[in-house]
Amino acid sequence: MNINTLDITEAANFLKIANSTAYELAEKGILPGGKIGKHWVFIETELAQYLSDEISRQQRERAELADIKNNTPVQAAPKKATQTKDNKKLNPSIKDLPQIPKQAA
């Protein structure tokens, strides 16, 4: 039985991530590996499986998000400006404001 093992740097290179990211993921138990003495050791086939699983998970998430976006009702178009009695246009985004009485001059 031939098992190819990788150190932390080789594992990071294999996954195309920074060494610090590999350390962090290994410490959190996300990357499949073990600390033998002072050094992290990873089995190449397990890293390949992790990578394959992670890619599949991300693809499912993107597909689910796309489905959600495609099934979301389209937002209503902005209302057109309305006109007052004297044909002045009102901005539809402005709420009804109270009328300010005109002051006598």
Buried (B, 14 or more C-beta within 10 A) or exposed (E): EEEEBBBBEBBBEBBEBEEEEBBEBBEEEEBBBEEEEEEBBBBBEBBEEBBEEEEEEEEEEEEEEEEEEEEEEEEEEEEEEEEEEEEEEEEEEEEEEEEEEEEEE
